[in-house]
Amino acid sequence: MKKLRQLGERELIRQLARLLPTRADVRAGIGHDVAVVACPARYDLLLKSDAVVEGRHFLPATTPRWIGHKALARVLSDIAAAGGEPLWALINLVAPRGETLARLRAVYRGLAALARRHQVAIVGGDTTEGLVLELHVFAVGRAPRGTALLRSGAKPGDVLFVTGALGGSLAGKHLRFVPRLAEGQWLRAGRWASAAIDLSDGLATDLGHLLEMSRVGAAIQTEKIPIAAAVFKGLHQGAAGTAKGRRTALRHALGDGEDFELLFAVPRRKAGALEKAWRHKFRTRLTAIGHLTAQSGTIAWRAAGRALHVKAAGFEHFR
Amino acid sequence: MKKLRQLGERELIRQLARLLPTRADVRAGIGHDVAVVACPARYDLLLKSDAVVEGRHFLPATTPRWIGHKALARVLSDIAAAGGEPLWALINLVAPRGETLARLRAVYRGLAALARRHQVAIVGGDTTEGLVLELHVFAVGRAPRGTALLRSGAKPGDVLFVTGALGGSLAGKHLRFVPRLAEGQWLRAGRWASAAIDLSDGLATDLGHLLEMSRVGAAIQTEKIPIAAAVFKGLHQGAAGTAKGRRTALRHALGDGEDFELLFAVPRRKAGALEKAWRHKFRTRLTAIGHLTAQSGTIAWRAAGRALHVKAAGFEHFR
């Protein structure tokens, strides 16, 4: 098992670079001071960076290729929420000198497989010695000028939809999720959505972000929120059917985080047509969970018509 | 002194975001899933990421604003070597929960001051808890289509120039250097240079990169290499005048790294005109240190006409 201290930085870069895909629009990639790529005319660029850190976003025992997959999938999920097409990415790697080449190659193979699936070129990055393994991914995508979906733009009356099912992602989905790129691009191209966000901190927190940026409020029918099977598997046996079990499950769906599903708003007059067109196009689950209100920043959580007190306790670093 | 564990991630982001400059071409910045920026027509994009890590690129006692300055200046130096104009940047921050808001604000003020000076908008990023302070900066620049300077493109016979003076940067320049953006843009716009690189790992190593990507060799007149005053200040008193002292100084100039000067090749027929035009335009020191040869990958180091053995031992992580 070759370790980085035997290999050195430059040989490590050579070994990893050959695993990574490129694209025809890359004029200069890894090996130059900067990557040079052709700027697409009549598009906006979408810029996003995110990180995965050992002990926070994955564990020492995590299967290496899922570490790489998650590192890239996180930023692709944000580009998906904007309805964008990812194009290029750079990776800053931090690793201890005792790290093995074999593990890093597996991490990069996982990342490269996802990059290939979405025609993303890895065009550069940096490697630095550090205390634990970290990958910082910077991605650039595009959307036709003026069409990118944002957290702002939603209006009172819009219907709120969520893809997939929420909660319990620690059981595995937080590593292996598929970024909703096709769904996001389709929503943008069809001008269905007025605003969108990807769910990384949990529905309760991320809904708050969308409301804040759109200056609206929301009324949510909690019994409609799709709860992942992993949540129920995690409950004590027999608890799933009880009222207390349902409340516990809901708390997971609202606060576990790392769902990487899309939450988006659709003008009410389009909502029915959207649901029909969606089911024709995708097998991905789609659920209307409520609507937006004029009570800016306020979320009215309701269970079968009765008010429910929900503490928004999504994940937050440093706390 | 407020610490991050009291503040939480979201309040930290609010506090830091308000220090950071934006630009008119930013359609959506911090607060959205992705930054949305207008793609400049008829340009290539230049993409670069780099990191500064406590204990590696700065120390716990380093003046905070120079940490921020260095973090951004490193990537601007690469964009400078390409002759590019920096536009937007994102920052991934890693910090321990015991970190103070005051220190981070000072770091970000240093970064913001440099960003303002070059009209760079900070449009996003990520914050994560970690063991030591790290800043990962991703920058996007532009150059008119097909004109970016690369490490490749130099030809045998080209004259090699270096800006400024080399070595001894640990005395302070590694933190406070000014990225050579004006010089790089001028070199590109005037079509003076056939290839360029910024000196981050030391002349001996970085020259090797330029030779490798251009598939040429070089003959260097070591007595012409401009050596920084900081190198001589670091030598034992009286050593500067001796042959041994000169060899020691040269070793620093070749291998210390983090000079962040530009090394570039100019076709011989343009070299005289370049020097004249440069002195008219810039006060930055410019020195011809040798020329390129057809002996691909080989560097002939010479001192006053005699061959000199130089071990290229530039900085390398993990070793």
Interface residues (C-beta under 8 A of the other chain):
Chain A: L4 R5 L7 G8 E9 R10 L12 R27 A28 G31 H32 D33 V34 A35 V36 V37 A38 C39 P40 A41 R42 Y43 D44 L45 L46 L47 K48 S49 D50 A51 V53 R56 H57 D78 I79 A81 A82 G84 W88 L90 I91 N92 V94 A95 R97 V123 G124 G125 D126 T127 T128 E129 G130 L131 V132 E134 H136 F138 V140 G141 R142 A143 R145 G146 A148 L150 R151 S152 A196 I197 D198 H209 M213 E316 H317 F318 R319
Chain B: L4 R5 L7 G8 E9 R10 L12 R27 A28 G31 H32 D33 V34 A35 V36 V37 A38 C39 P40 A41 R42 Y43 D44 L45 L46 L47 K48 S49 D50 A51 V53 R56 H57 D78 I79 A81 A82 G84 W88 L90 I91 N92 V94 A95 R97 V123 G124 G125 D126 T127 T128 E129 G130 L131 V132 E134 H136 F138 V140 G141 R142 A143 R145 G146 A148 L150 R151 S152 A196 I197 D198 H209 M213 E316 H317 F318 R319
